């Protein structure tokens, strides 16, 4: 049995209408039957009482002249009425004088007369009346009537009431089924529209407008809300479209500008090489020819040569940086461990005097451009060697850690470290944390490393504390 | 003591209680009085609206004072009762009820003759009383007192006998 609150609206309406009709009719029937039964009972009582009085009048002589036979004959007239069950005549002293008993009906008149009156007891209507002659009471008459008649009347009434109830209930049900649509129709349509809107997200749907009642108001309010939502939707879509278009335009602009800038810097660097080679070459020729130069002039010549050399390194760096951005990745399996060993060997050869304690951990094989990844390791390991200068011993740890979907390679040193406030600045081109006189370098290495890792789909970051070493990390995507 | 018993009996009979055995004479006295309640006299039978209903006794009746006591303080339609004992030869025409005691055959015809035209209810106890011109004749049935009614004779005298009483009459004429 479902809860009433969960029933569909239509069923609720039908139930309420039918239930109310049947209930009110039931009440009316009950009241009607009660009134009818009471009236029937009163009518029966009045008839029986009258009959008792008539018989009393007829039996007065029999009582007066003490003729029980005649008294019995008077009572025997009751035999014609099958409803009469028993009767009795009592003398003034209270003794039973004459009686009548229907053979097929149980119950004899009582031995002594009951109190005067009409009452129902033990399923019989009983009337007790005095017999009077000339104002003097000469006896008592007692009549008992079967109540079958009353019960039959009641049964007929109840049957009729049930028929009426059944008919009215069916009629109410049929009418309710027919007319509930007048009320529930607009509501159901509104519900259907609301469901369609929320399920399909189609805000262009509208509920059919109803009358001017509350449902009509609700429908138009609902439609109004849909209008507002649709308007807002359109505005949002327009704004989003505009934004997207603008972003795309800007991105394209930026890409174009970036490309131009890179092409520009590449060509500038390339074009700068030729004059620089000339400066270098002619400086050598000049120093060979000028044999009698004083020490001061010789030192000036050396400074020029050194500056040219550094400029050449910077140009190489710039070209390398440009290439990392522009060149296509040549992907293949790269054994990071082997690569790290090679870079370490190279670095050890470049600075044989340095005492560096290398701790190379397990490094995985990854997918990538081996030449470019070598540049990354060269930069990070080279930096580690460079910034541990003066540490005895210098300790450099290279390790790797597997994480979901990627591998994180770390290069940790016990060098000078840096202030974490500038952690992001170091990855920019030409950004230097230390003076060139302190630590040589072009300021391009970390920028190149970050670009290469980014092109492989990874990230770069670093942690450090001034004087307590630094840890540089980069991640590369890797299937788990 | 005997008087008191009789008085009590009379009272009991007045209430029509079937108290047996009461003496035949006593029962007849009470019935005599009760008959008046089932008989209607013509309006001219009374001198005035308050004049008494006269019950006359003729002959050697054994009722003693029972009848007097029975009608004492009783009224009939506003009239008091009066009991008279008639001497032989006394005019019975003023009697409303005339009781002829004993088996006086010869006397009945004379009395009826004298009563002719008078609204007098004649009651007797001689056998066949109601068949020979009398209106109500007492009859013994076993130990019970019953009566016969000659309705035609009563109607001829201008009396109306109630059907309720007639239903009790053992034999009817007319």
Interface residues (C-beta under 8 A of the other chain):
Chain A: X57 X58 X60 X61 X62 X63 X64 X65 X66 X67 X68 X70 X73 X91 X92 X93 X95 X97 X133 X134 X138 X139
Chain B: X12 X15 X16 X17 X18 X19 X31 X34 X37 X38 X76 X144 X146 X147 X162 X164 X165 X167 X168
